[in-house]
């Protein structure tokens, strides 16, 4: 008759329980996986499948403990997965923010749609660019890159090896808000430059022909020129999304290191 000691059972549970927490929290915040259209049960089931697939290749895990240290480890794993997901999501939101800026300058600020990824009303052009960025994210195997970094994080940040992420880590993540606006403006700069030139041209035209109705004339001009400029900027979107994904994954690792969650 087989018999197992309590320590053995806790060790077997820990080999799957700790990776499951980190993977589940990542899926709750990562782009594409965190879409509101995906039910929570599907995320949990997918996290279970990933845990079973990754557990044999991960470093040894500590056994499950029901003391203060065990609960601290639970919160630590949830924080690490959440930080990784938020970092990549934050970087990819650059494309959506650029779409909002361009749409506002084109006169499309009044046109809003439901964003399928976030479940909120945003500018229609921003929704289009966001969906396109998510498609490129998948086509470029960004989701696989994210899962690969997740598996590597168990070596960089072993389970139970350090304290919770401190305030410095969250401040570093929040400080990327300035970078978010800077990158969005850089991506939308060609379209904004075209529209500024069009504005200057209309200003000169208003002086030469004051009888023209600039409100009726300006909207179609801005719309057409904005779409043309956006069309010529589209080939660079693949490079932009690739760079944003890599930057997001680098940010996730930097935040974890800054929070003292790893050993140096």
Kinemage of the C-alpha trace (Angstrom):
@kinemage 1
@onewidth
@group {chain A} dominant
@subgroup {mainchain}
@vectorlist {calphas} color= white
{ca unk a 1} P 0.000 0.000 0.000
{ca unk a 2} L 1.360 3.379 -0.967
{ca unk a 3} L 1.804 5.975 1.721
{ca unk a 4} L 2.894 9.566 1.428
{ca unk a 5} L 4.194 11.943 4.008
{ca unk a 6} L 2.686 15.395 4.414
{ca unk a 7} L 5.944 17.050 3.332
{ca unk a 8} L 5.923 15.086 0.072
{ca unk a 9} L 2.354 16.097 -0.730
{ca unk a 10} L 3.115 19.755 -0.007
{ca unk a 11} L 6.197 19.569 -2.244
{ca unk a 12} L 4.195 18.077 -5.122
{ca unk a 13} L 1.492 20.714 -4.771
{ca unk a 14} L 4.084 23.508 -4.626
{ca unk a 15} L 5.650 22.352 -7.902
{ca unk a 16} L 2.431 23.343 -9.696
{ca unk a 17} L 0.755 25.832 -7.352
{ca unk a 18} L 3.448 28.541 -7.392
{ca unk a 19} L 3.862 28.600 -11.201
{ca unk a 20} L 0.069 28.600 -11.567
{ca unk a 21} L -0.254 31.802 -9.525
{ca unk a 22} L 2.358 33.672 -11.554
{ca unk a 23} L 0.970 32.473 -14.883
{ca unk a 24} L -2.642 33.273 -13.943
{ca unk a 25} L -1.819 36.825 -12.809
{ca unk a 26} L 0.101 37.369 -16.070
{ca unk a 27} L -2.888 36.259 -18.138
{ca unk a 28} L -5.147 38.613 -16.201
{ca unk a 29} L -3.077 41.664 -17.240
{ca unk a 30} L -1.294 40.710 -20.472
{ca unk a 31} L -2.466 42.010 -23.851
{ca unk a 32} L -4.775 39.738 -25.821
{ca unk a 33} L -5.245 37.359 -22.866
{ca unk a 34} L -6.832 40.048 -20.685
{ca unk a 35} L -9.584 40.918 -23.181
{ca unk a 36} L -12.990 41.079 -21.543
{ca unk a 37} L -14.422 38.777 -24.181
{ca unk a 38} L -12.333 35.926 -22.739
{ca unk a 39} L -14.205 34.411 -19.753
{ca unk a 40} L -12.342 34.029 -16.480
{ca unk a 41} L -12.839 30.268 -16.579
{ca unk a 42} L -11.041 30.115 -19.926
{ca unk a 43} L -8.091 32.065 -18.488
{ca unk a 44} L -7.932 29.762 -15.471
{ca unk a 45} L -8.088 26.665 -17.695
{ca unk a 46} L -5.370 28.077 -19.964
{ca unk a 47} L -3.220 28.862 -16.913
{ca unk a 48} L -3.623 25.253 -15.756
{ca unk a 49} L -2.559 23.963 -19.178
{ca unk a 50} L 0.491 26.252 -19.255
{ca unk a 51} L 1.422 25.249 -15.718
{ca unk a 52} L 1.331 21.555 -16.564
{ca unk a 53} L 3.406 22.218 -19.700
{ca unk a 54} L 6.025 24.451 -18.018
{ca unk a 55} L 6.332 22.829 -14.588
{ca unk a 56} L 8.734 20.018 -15.631
{ca unk a 57} L 11.172 22.569 -17.141
{ca unk a 58} L 11.131 24.975 -14.179
{ca unk a 59} L 13.585 25.083 -11.278
{ca unk a 60} L 12.637 23.253 -8.061
{ca unk a 61} L 9.792 24.944 -6.203
{ca unk a 62} L 9.433 25.286 -2.436
{ca unk a 63} L 6.647 23.287 -0.798
{ca unk a 64} L 3.318 24.884 -0.048
{ca unk a 65} L 3.176 26.463 3.404
{ca unk a 66} L 0.138 27.779 5.247
{ca unk a 67} L 2.033 30.220 7.420
{ca unk a 68} L 2.873 33.915 7.014
{ca unk a 69} L 5.751 33.120 4.666
{ca unk a 70} L 3.456 31.077 2.431
{ca unk a 71} L 0.888 33.849 2.116
{ca unk a 72} L 3.680 36.340 1.448
{ca unk a 73} L 4.902 34.102 -1.369
{ca unk a 74} L 1.388 33.975 -2.827
{ca unk a 75} L 1.222 37.768 -3.000
{ca unk a 76} L 4.744 37.886 -4.423
{ca unk a 77} L 3.881 35.556 -7.307
{ca unk a 78} L 0.718 37.496 -8.091
{ca unk a 79} L 2.705 40.742 -8.133
{ca unk a 80} L 5.388 39.389 -10.462
{ca unk a 81} L 2.901 38.094 -13.021
{ca unk a 82} L 0.861 41.292 -12.807
{ca unk a 83} L 3.930 43.475 -13.381
{ca unk a 84} L 4.947 41.495 -16.455
{ca unk a 85} L 1.489 41.726 -17.973
{ca unk a 86} L 1.052 45.414 -17.182
{ca unk a 87} L 4.468 46.303 -18.628
{ca unk a 88} L 3.681 44.776 -22.029
{ca unk a 89} L 0.130 46.164 -22.008
{ca unk a 90} L 1.450 49.628 -21.159
{ca unk a 91} L 3.860 49.595 -24.082
{ca unk a 92} L 1.292 48.338 -26.584
{ca unk a 93} L -1.161 51.044 -25.502
{ca unk a 94} L 1.198 53.499 -27.246
{ca unk a 95} L -0.459 52.581 -30.554
{ca unk a 96} L -3.946 53.226 -29.198
{ca unk a 97} L -2.915 56.560 -27.688
{ca unk a 98} L -1.357 57.583 -31.010
{ca unk a 99} L -4.622 56.692 -32.725
{ca unk a 100} L -6.558 58.883 -30.297
{ca unk a 101} L -4.228 61.824 -30.932
{ca unk a 102} L -4.370 61.453 -34.708
{ca unk a 103} L -8.139 60.926 -34.694
{ca unk a 104} L -8.649 64.082 -32.677
{ca unk a 105} L -6.566 66.145 -35.102
{ca unk a 106} L -8.392 64.633 -38.089
{ca unk a 107} L -11.750 65.646 -36.661
{ca unk a 108} L -12.755 62.108 -35.666
{ca unk a 109} L -12.852 62.797 -31.943
{ca unk a 110} L -16.647 62.549 -31.961
{ca unk a 111} L -16.543 59.071 -33.552
{ca unk a 112} L -16.183 56.470 -30.787
{ca unk a 113} L -16.457 52.705 -30.740
{ca unk a 114} L -16.345 49.997 -28.103
{ca unk a 115} L -12.787 48.754 -27.705
{ca unk a 116} L -13.050 44.933 -27.688
{ca unk a 117} L -9.834 44.594 -25.686
{ca unk a 118} L -10.665 47.011 -22.866
{ca unk a 119} L -14.439 47.213 -23.026
{ca unk a 120} L -14.488 51.031 -23.015
{ca unk a 121} L -15.517 53.698 -25.522
{ca unk a 122} L -12.518 55.161 -27.368
{ca unk a 123} L -11.951 56.917 -30.681
{ca unk a 124} L -12.747 54.748 -33.698
{ca unk a 125} L -9.286 55.242 -35.206
{ca unk a 126} L -7.709 54.234 -31.897
{ca unk a 127} L -9.801 51.042 -31.849
{ca unk a 128} L -8.669 50.213 -35.385
{ca unk a 129} L -4.988 50.741 -34.592
{ca unk a 130} L -5.283 48.856 -31.301
{ca unk a 131} L -6.837 45.808 -32.988
{ca unk a 132} L -4.173 46.004 -35.705
{ca unk a 133} L -1.444 46.151 -33.047
{ca unk a 134} L -2.886 43.075 -31.301
{ca unk a 135} L -2.962 41.194 -34.609
{ca unk a 136} L 0.673 42.119 -35.231
{ca unk a 137} L 1.465 41.163 -31.639
{ca unk a 138} L 0.164 37.677 -32.404
{ca unk a 139} L 1.705 37.483 -35.891
{ca unk a 140} L 5.123 38.417 -34.499
{ca unk a 141} L 4.792 35.690 -31.835
{ca unk a 142} L 4.700 38.324 -29.122
{ca unk a 143} L 2.571 36.046 -26.959
{ca unk a 144} L 5.184 33.296 -27.267
{ca unk a 145} L 7.972 35.749 -26.423
{ca unk a 146} L 6.027 36.803 -23.347
{ca unk a 147} L 5.540 33.198 -22.237
{ca unk a 148} L 9.245 32.513 -22.826
{ca unk a 149} L 10.190 35.457 -20.597
{ca unk a 150} L 7.676 34.185 -18.042
{ca unk a 151} L 9.384 30.794 -17.970
{ca unk a 152} L 12.780 32.522 -17.662
{ca unk a 153} L 11.488 34.654 -14.799
{ca unk a 154} L 11.394 31.595 -12.540
{ca unk a 155} L 15.180 31.479 -12.873
{ca unk a 156} L 15.719 35.237 -12.589
{ca unk a 157} L 13.212 35.615 -9.753
{ca unk a 158} L 12.943 32.279 -7.936
{ca unk a 159} L 9.801 31.585 -5.972
{ca unk a 160} L 10.131 32.793 -2.410
{ca unk a 161} L 13.636 34.170 -2.970
{ca unk a 162} L 12.887 37.765 -2.020
{ca unk a 163} L 10.394 40.225 -0.527
{ca unk a 164} L 7.399 41.815 -2.168
{ca unk a 165} L 7.871 44.402 -4.893
{ca unk a 166} L 8.535 47.691 -3.154
{ca unk a 167} L 7.278 51.156 -3.941
{ca unk a 168} L 10.301 51.811 -6.162
{ca unk a 169} L 9.196 49.100 -8.579
{ca unk a 170} L 5.687 50.494 -8.918
{ca unk a 171} L 7.071 54.022 -9.276
{ca unk a 172} L 9.274 52.845 -12.127
{ca unk a 173} L 6.239 51.320 -13.824
{ca unk a 174} L 4.189 54.490 -13.301
{ca unk a 175} L 7.047 56.662 -14.567
{ca unk a 176} L 6.695 54.990 -17.956
{ca unk a 177} L 3.559 57.084 -18.428
{ca unk a 178} L 5.763 59.927 -19.674
{ca unk a 179} L 7.487 57.537 -22.067
{ca unk a 180} L 4.064 56.373 -23.215
{ca unk a 181} L 3.091 59.884 -24.339
{ca unk a 182} L 6.497 60.525 -25.909
{ca unk a 183} L 6.362 57.320 -27.973
{ca unk a 184} L 2.761 57.985 -29.003
{ca unk a 185} L 3.672 61.468 -30.229
{ca unk a 186} L 6.705 60.088 -32.059
{ca unk a 187} L 4.582 57.469 -33.823
{ca unk a 188} L 1.906 59.999 -34.785
{ca unk a 189} L 4.406 62.724 -35.758
{ca unk a 190} L 4.225 62.140 -39.558
{ca unk a 191} L 0.444 62.421 -39.558
{ca unk a 192} L 0.463 65.389 -37.185
{ca unk a 193} L 3.075 67.138 -39.336
{ca unk a 194} L 0.919 66.685 -42.425
{ca unk a 195} L -2.133 68.069 -40.651
{ca unk a 196} L -0.183 71.058 -39.297
{ca unk a 197} L 0.914 71.925 -42.840
{ca unk a 198} L -2.706 71.608 -43.959
{ca unk a 199} L -3.770 73.944 -41.143
{ca unk a 200} L -1.198 76.504 -42.234
{ca unk a 201} L -2.387 76.210 -45.819
{ca unk a 202} L -5.990 76.782 -44.779
{ca unk a 203} L -4.916 79.765 -42.671
{ca unk a 204} L -3.264 81.346 -45.722
{ca unk a 205} L -6.311 80.464 -47.835
{ca unk a 206} L -8.636 82.132 -45.336
{ca unk a 207} L -6.702 85.375 -45.788
{ca unk a 208} L -6.721 85.143 -49.571
{ca unk a 209} L -10.388 84.149 -49.845
{ca unk a 210} L -12.302 85.143 -46.704
{ca unk a 211} L -15.628 84.190 -48.314
{ca unk a 212} L -14.755 80.459 -48.207
{ca unk a 213} L -16.398 78.338 -45.496
{ca unk a 214} L -13.347 76.771 -43.865
{ca unk a 215} L -15.412 74.550 -41.598
{ca unk a 216} L -16.969 72.743 -44.548
{ca unk a 217} L -13.715 72.744 -46.492
{ca unk a 218} L -11.329 71.840 -43.685
{ca unk a 219} L -12.949 68.633 -42.415
{ca unk a 220} L -12.709 66.614 -45.664
{ca unk a 221} L -9.210 67.938 -46.304
{ca unk a 222} L -7.983 66.918 -42.841
{ca unk a 223} L -9.720 63.565 -43.135
{ca unk a 224} L -8.244 62.688 -46.530
{ca unk a 225} L -4.742 63.973 -45.743
{ca unk a 226} L -4.755 62.204 -42.374
{ca unk a 227} L -5.743 58.889 -43.937
{ca unk a 228} L -3.092 59.261 -46.651
{ca unk a 229} L -0.381 60.055 -44.114
{ca unk a 230} L -1.531 57.137 -41.962
{ca unk a 231} L -1.462 54.862 -44.996
{ca unk a 232} L 2.172 55.728 -45.733
{ca unk a 233} L 3.051 55.255 -42.046
{ca unk a 234} L 1.483 51.775 -41.838
{ca unk a 235} L 4.551 49.841 -43.110
{ca unk a 236} L 6.462 50.947 -40.015
{ca unk a 237} L 3.798 49.621 -37.624
{ca unk a 238} L 5.314 46.131 -37.607
{ca unk a 239} L 8.679 47.495 -36.485
{ca unk a 240} L 6.965 49.701 -33.907
{ca unk a 241} L 4.997 46.816 -32.386
{ca unk a 242} L 8.066 44.582 -32.297
{ca unk a 243} L 10.060 47.278 -30.512
{ca unk a 244} L 7.231 47.960 -28.061
{ca unk a 245} L 6.937 44.282 -27.131
{ca unk a 246} L 10.673 43.963 -26.549
{ca unk a 247} L 10.685 47.185 -24.550
{ca unk a 248} L 7.756 45.992 -22.468
{ca unk a 249} L 9.474 42.719 -21.605
{ca unk a 250} L 12.690 44.560 -20.711
{ca unk a 251} L 10.651 46.916 -18.533
{ca unk a 252} L 9.056 43.978 -16.723
{ca unk a 253} L 12.448 42.538 -15.827
{ca unk a 254} L 13.797 45.941 -14.774
{ca unk a 255} L 10.796 46.538 -12.508
{ca unk a 256} L 11.227 43.164 -10.835
{ca unk a 257} L 14.931 43.802 -10.286
{ca unk a 258} L 14.246 47.282 -8.907
{ca unk a 259} L 11.652 45.883 -6.522
{ca unk a 260} L 14.181 43.607 -4.920
{ca unk a 261} L 12.340 40.513 -6.043
{ca unk a 262} L 15.514 38.859 -7.310
{ca unk a 263} L 18.880 38.018 -5.915
{ca unk a 264} L 21.966 39.720 -7.226
